Amino acid sequence: MTAPAPLLFENVRLIDPADGLDAVGALLVADGRIVERGTDAGKSLPEGTQRIDGKGAVLAPGLVDMRVFTGEPGAEHRETLSSAGDAAAAGGVTTLVLMPDAEPVIDDIALVDFIARRAQATAPVNIVPTAAATRGLNGVEMAELRLLTDAGAVALSNGRKPITNAQVMRRILTYARDFGALLIHQPEDPDLKGSGVMNAGETATRAGLAGIPHEAETIMLERDMRLVRLTGGRYHAAQLSAAESAGIVRAAKANGLDVTAGVSINHLCLNENDIGTWRSFLKMSPPLRTEDDRRALIAALADGTIDVIVSAHDPQDVEMKRHPFAEAADGATGLETLLAAGLRLVHSGDLTLSRLIAAMTLGPARILGLDAGTLQPGRAADLVLFDPDAPWICDRKQLRSRSKNTPFHGARFQGRVLMTTVAGRIVHS
């Protein structure tokens, strides 16, 4: 593959949360790396430089999405690495972190290697795998954690399935601690969840649906915090959905535990009332909760208690979603709408643009130790150029993902990606 031509982004608003940069200027890219930035950037240009007039648009680090599911390998009809990569590029996501839920499960070093090679050959963006913390995601037998991380897995996770056995969780945290590995866990007690399909409360009762109490999340999260304190391991709560969960993480951080947390864009922008007349595209795990929970999660994101915003991209085909609400599969696509939906929080005054960008770039990059999330010279030129005010309406038929199960179909957005580059190569324009 030939090297991409040098790029000069001119007349752009540069936002880099790594050092608080928010200024109008220019940025020069060559050989896949950021060369210089600022008001004086580009006074001396390499031969063949392509000049791009940003016309005042925002230039920021490419987004890093820490929670993405696809169908490959095993269910390519739902999503391939290639189609997920195309969707990511259109949404300004330059690095996506793949969960180990696949057929077969990513619990073998050969599969970690397969994902890395397959993604490099077919996807326009960076795709990095996590590896299963337990064999087959069964929550019982610990996988070969050190070998999997040495093979290229950026973290360990049990994907959609929580690890209910406290002794198994203790062993994983202890062993992973010895070589600095991160465990990404979705805290949810399956026994308390039971047959629940949406948030427990008046809305579920009126809809005639079984509810999931927020205690299904908070009790498991409290257990995990105690095990982190016991073992000294590194822990990331994949998705918080309840106000009380934010308080638990806040207390853990205050006590010096090596804990971080994420929240899906769905739980920041939607609540249980949006489900309306049993809209199955809004059936998720964890479920959408109350407006008070949503507001508390936004506040926790603003004050730094929550570190990361994820898309929780989980493609499901029409046969899995076009069912009565209780029988439909959980999950929603989100790569293409992640930034646009996040900008709603900026336009509403709930978040600063810099904080939003930090939670989608610098936060996940630092947690995972990736060469991403900043505009500093010498770093990889993974960039997103976007107009934060451009209006558009989400139409699921126009999404690049193979599955169209977006919760934002018909939503009016203000803010659109204009261009995405990965290692200095334009992958969406």
C-alpha positions in Angstrom: 0.0 0.0 0.0 1.4 3.4 -1.0 1.9 6.0 1.6 -0.9 8.6 1.9 -0.2 12.1 0.6 0.6 14.7 3.3 -2.4 16.7 4.5 -2.7 20.2 5.8 -5.9 21.0 7.7 -6.4 24.8 7.6 -8.9 27.1 9.3 -10.0 24.5 11.8 -10.9 24.6 15.5 -8.3 22.3 17.1 -9.5 20.5 20.2 -7.1 18.2 22.1 -8.2 17.2 25.6 -4.7 15.9 26.3 -3.4 19.4 27.0 -6.5 21.5 27.0 -6.0 22.9 23.5 -9.0 24.6 22.0 -7.9 27.1 19.4 -8.3 28.0 15.7 -5.3 27.0 13.6 -3.9 24.4 11.3 -2.5 20.9 11.5 0.0 19.2 9.3 0.1 15.4 8.7 2.9 13.5 6.9 3.9 9.8 6.8 0.8 8.9 8.9 1.8 11.1 11.8 1.0 14.6 13.1 3.9 16.8 12.3 2.9 20.2 13.7 -0.2 22.1 14.8 -1.1 25.7 15.7 -1.3 29.0 14.1 2.1 28.6 12.4 1.6 25.1 11.2 2.0 24.5 7.4 4.4 27.4 6.6 6.7 24.8 5.1 4.9 22.0 3.3 6.2 18.7 2.0 5.8 18.2 -1.8 2.4 17.0 -2.8 0.6 18.2 0.3 -3.2 18.2 0.0 -4.7 21.3 1.6 -8.1 20.9 3.3 -10.0 24.1 4.3 -12.0 23.2 7.4 -14.1 26.4 7.2 -14.2 26.6 10.9 -15.1 22.9 11.6 -13.7 21.1 14.6 -10.6 18.9 14.1 -10.2 16.4 17.0 -8.5 13.1 17.7 -10.4 10.2 16.1 -12.9 8.5 18.5 -11.9 5.4 20.4 -14.9 3.1 21.0 -14.3 0.7 23.9 -17.4 -1.6 23.5 -18.2 -2.9 20.1 -19.8 -6.2 19.1 -19.8 -7.6 15.5 -20.9 -10.8 13.9 -17.5 -11.9 12.6 -16.5 -14.6 13.1 -19.6 -16.8 13.1 -22.5 -14.4 12.3 -21.3 -12.3 9.4 -24.9 -11.7 8.3 -25.2 -9.3 11.2 -21.9 -7.5 10.8 -18.5 -8.1 9.4 -15.2 -6.4 10.5 -15.3 -4.6 7.2 -18.9 -3.3 7.5 -18.2 -2.3 11.1 -15.1 -0.5 10.0 -17.1 1.4 7.3 -19.7 2.4 9.9 -17.0 3.5 12.3 -15.2 5.7 9.7 -18.5 7.4 8.9 -19.0 8.1 12.6 -15.5 9.5 13.2 -14.4 6.3 15.1 -10.8 5.5 14.2 -10.3 2.7 16.8 -12.9 0.2 17.9 -12.3 -2.3 20.6 -13.9 -5.6 19.8 -15.6 -7.7 22.5 -14.8 -11.4 22.6 -18.4 -12.6 22.0 -18.2 -14.4 18.7 -18.6 -17.9 17.3 -16.1 -19.2 18.3 -15.4 -17.1 21.4 -12.1 -15.2 21.3 -10.5 -17.3 24.0 -7.5 -18.6 22.0 -4.4 -16.9 20.8 -5.1 -18.0 17.2 -8.4 -16.2 17.2 -6.8 -13.0 18.6 -4.3 -13.2 15.8 -7.1 -13.9 13.2 -9.0 -10.8 14.3 -6.0 -8.6 14.1 -5.0 -9.9 10.6 -8.5 -9.9 9.3 -9.2 -6.4 10.5 -6.0 -5.1 9.0 -6.9 -6.7 5.6 -10.5 -5.6 5.4 -11.4 -2.7 7.7 -10.5 1.0 7.1 -10.1 1.7 10.8 -8.1 0.2 13.7 -9.7 -2.8 15.2 -8.2 -4.2 18.4 -9.6 -7.3 20.1 -10.3 -8.0 23.8 -9.9 -11.6 24.9 -12.3 -13.7 26.9 -11.5 -13.8 30.6 -13.1 -17.2 30.9 -13.1 -20.1 28.5 -16.2 -19.9 26.2 -17.4 -17.0 28.4 -18.7 -19.6 30.8 -17.6 -17.7 33.9 -16.1 -20.9 35.4 -12.6 -21.7 33.9 -10.1 -18.9 33.6 -8.7 -18.5 30.1 -4.9 -18.3 29.3 -4.9 -14.6 30.2 -1.2 -13.9 29.8 -0.9 -15.7 26.5 -3.9 -13.8 25.1 -2.6 -10.4 26.1 0.9 -11.3 24.7 -0.9 -12.2 21.4 -2.3 -8.7 21.1 -5.5 -8.5 23.2 -5.7 -5.0 24.7 -7.9 -6.1 27.7 -9.8 -9.1 29.1 -13.5 -9.2 29.2 -16.4 -11.6 29.5 -18.4 -9.6 27.0 -22.1 -9.6 27.6 -21.9 -12.3 30.3 -21.1 -11.3 33.9 -18.8 -13.4 36.0 -21.0 -14.4 38.9 -18.6 -16.6 40.8 -16.7 -14.3 43.2 -13.8 -16.8 43.5 -13.3 -16.9 39.8 -13.4 -13.1 39.6 -10.9 -12.9 42.4 -8.5 -15.2 40.6 -8.8 -13.3 37.3 -8.1 -9.9 39.0 -5.2 -11.3 40.9 -3.5 -13.0 38.0 -4.2 -10.1 35.6 -2.7 -7.7 38.1 0.7 -9.4 38.0 1.2 -8.4 34.3 -0.9 -5.2 34.3 -3.9 -6.4 32.4 -7.2 -4.7 32.5 -10.5 -6.5 33.2 -13.6 -5.0 31.5 -16.7 -6.3 33.2 -20.4 -5.8 32.8 -21.8 -5.8 36.4 -25.2 -7.5 36.4 -26.6 -10.2 38.7 -28.4 -12.6 36.3 -30.5 -14.0 39.2 -31.8 -10.6 40.1 -32.3 -9.8 36.4 -34.3 -13.0 36.1 -36.8 -12.7 33.2 -36.8 -8.9 33.3 -36.7 -7.0 30.0 -36.8 -3.4 31.0 -36.2 -1.1 34.0 -38.3 -2.2 37.0 -40.8 0.5 37.9 -44.1 2.1 37.0 -43.3 2.2 33.3 -42.7 -1.6 33.1 -45.8 -2.3 35.2 -48.0 -0.2 32.9 -46.5 -1.9 29.9 -47.1 -5.3 31.4 -43.4 -6.3 31.2 -41.1 -7.9 33.8 -38.7 -5.4 35.2 -35.0 -5.4 36.1 -34.2 -3.6 39.3 -31.1 -1.4 39.4 -29.9 -3.5 42.3 -29.0 -6.2 39.7 -26.3 -3.8 38.7 -25.3 -2.2 41.9 -25.0 -5.3 44.0 -22.6 -6.9 41.5 -20.7 -3.6 41.2 -20.3 -3.4 45.0 -19.0 -6.9 45.0 -16.5 -6.1 42.2 -15.2 -3.0 44.1 -14.6 -5.2 47.2 -12.7 -7.7 45.0 -10.6 -5.0 43.4 -9.7 -3.7 46.9 -8.8 -7.3 47.9 -6.7 -8.1 44.9 -5.3 -4.7 43.7 -6.4 -5.5 40.2 -7.3 -3.1 37.3 -11.0 -2.9 36.7 -13.3 -1.1 34.2 -17.0 -1.2 34.5 -18.2 -1.5 30.9 -21.5 0.3 31.2 -23.2 2.0 34.1 -27.0 2.6 33.9 -28.1 3.6 37.4 -27.5 6.7 39.5 -26.4 4.6 42.5 -23.7 2.9 40.3 -22.1 6.2 39.7 -21.9 6.8 43.4 -20.3 3.4 44.0 -17.6 4.2 41.4 -17.0 7.6 42.8 -16.4 6.2 46.3 -14.1 3.5 44.9 -12.0 6.1 43.2 -11.9 8.2 46.4 -10.5 5.2 48.2 -7.7 4.9 45.7 -8.9 1.8 43.8 -7.6 1.3 40.2 -11.2 1.6 38.8 -12.6 3.3 35.7 -16.1 3.2 34.2 -18.0 3.7 31.0 -21.5 4.6 29.9 -23.2 4.0 26.6 -24.4 7.0 24.6 -27.9 5.4 24.7 -28.1 5.8 28.5 -27.0 9.4 28.2 -29.5 10.4 25.6 -32.5 8.1 26.2 -34.6 6.8 29.1 -37.3 4.2 29.7 -40.1 6.5 28.5 -38.5 6.5 25.0 -39.4 2.8 24.6 -43.0 4.1 24.1 -45.2 1.4 22.5 -42.8 -1.5 23.0 -40.1 -0.2 20.5 -37.8 -3.3 20.4 -34.9 -1.2 18.9 -34.6 0.3 22.4 -34.4 -3.0 24.2 -30.9 -3.0 25.6 -28.7 -4.6 28.3 -28.5 -3.0 30.8 -31.9 -1.5 30.2 -32.7 2.2 29.7 -33.6 3.5 33.1 -35.3 6.6 34.6 -34.7 10.3 33.7 -33.2 10.7 37.1 -30.7 8.0 36.4 -29.9 9.6 33.0 -29.3 13.0 34.6 -27.1 11.4 37.3 -25.0 9.6 34.7 -24.4 12.9 32.8 -23.4 14.6 36.0 -21.0 11.7 36.8 -19.5 12.0 33.3 -19.1 15.8 33.7 -17.2 15.5 37.0 -14.9 12.7 35.8 -16.4 9.8 37.8 -17.3 8.2 34.5 -14.3 8.1 32.2 -15.6 6.8 28.9 -18.5 7.0 26.5 -19.1 4.0 24.3 -21.5 3.2 21.5 -22.2 -0.3 22.8 -22.6 -1.1 19.1 -24.4 -4.5 19.0 -25.9 -5.3 15.6 -29.0 -7.5 15.4 -30.7 -8.5 12.3 -34.4 -8.0 11.6 -35.3 -11.6 12.6 -33.9 -10.9 16.1 -35.6 -7.5 16.6 -39.0 -7.8 14.9 -40.5 -9.6 17.8 -42.7 -8.7 20.8 -40.6 -6.6 23.1 -40.0 -9.3 25.7 -38.8 -11.8 23.0 -36.6 -9.4 21.0 -32.8 -9.5 21.2 -31.0 -6.9 23.3 -28.7 -4.4 21.5 -28.5 -1.4 19.2 -26.1 -0.2 16.6 -24.3 3.0 17.4 -21.0 3.6 15.7 -22.4 6.0 13.1 -24.4 8.0 15.6 -22.0 8.1 18.6 -20.6 11.6 18.0 -23.8 13.1 16.8 -25.8 11.8 19.8 -23.1 13.0 22.1 -23.2 16.5 20.7 -26.8 16.7 22.0 -25.3 16.9 25.5 -23.1 19.8 24.4 -25.9 21.7 22.7 -28.0 21.3 25.8 -25.3 22.7 28.0 -24.8 19.5 30.0 -21.2 18.9 28.8 -18.4 21.1 27.3 -17.2 20.0 23.9 -13.8 19.3 25.3 -15.2 17.0 28.0 -17.3 15.1 25.4 -14.3 14.6 23.1 -12.1 13.5 26.1 -14.5 10.8 27.1 -14.6 9.5 23.5 -10.8 9.8 22.8 -8.3 10.5 25.5 -10.1 8.5 28.2 -10.3 5.2 26.4 -6.9 5.6 24.8 -5.2 6.1 28.2 -7.1 3.2 29.9 -6.1 0.8 27.1 -2.6 2.2 26.5 -3.3 3.0 22.8 -1.4 5.4 20.5 -4.5 7.5 20.1 -6.6 10.2 21.6 -4.4 13.3 21.1 -3.3 15.8 18.4 0.2 16.1 19.8 3.0 16.0 17.2 4.5 12.6 16.6 1.3 10.7 17.3 -0.7 8.7 14.8 -2.8 10.9 12.5 -6.1 9.4 13.5 -8.4 12.4 13.2 -12.1 13.4 12.8 -13.2 16.7 11.2 -16.8 17.5 12.1 -19.3 20.4 11.9 -20.9 20.6 15.4 -23.8 22.5 14.1 -24.7 20.7 10.8 -28.3 19.4 11.0 -29.4 16.0 9.7 -32.0 13.3 10.3 -30.9 9.7 11.1 -32.4 7.2 8.6 -31.5 3.6 9.4 -31.7 2.7 5.7 -28.7 4.9 5.0 -26.5 3.4 7.8 -23.4 1.5 6.6 -23.8 -1.2 9.3 -25.2 -4.4 7.9 -27.8 -4.3 10.7 -30.1 -1.4 11.0 -31.3 -1.6 14.6 -30.5 1.9 15.6 -32.5 3.5 18.5 -32.2 6.9 16.8 -34.1 6.2 13.6 -35.8 9.5 12.7 -33.9 11.5 15.3 -32.9 15.0 14.5 -29.2 15.6 15.1 -27.0 18.7 15.1 -23.5 17.8 14.3 -22.0 15.7 11.5 -18.7 14.1 10.6 -17.1 15.6 7.5 -13.9 13.6 7.3 -12.1 10.8 9.1 -8.4 9.9 8.7 -6.6 6.8 10.0 -2.8 7.0 10.0 -3.1 10.1 7.7 -5.2 8.2 5.2 -8.7 9.6 4.4 -11.2 6.8 5.1 -14.4 8.8 5.0 -15.2 12.1 3.4 
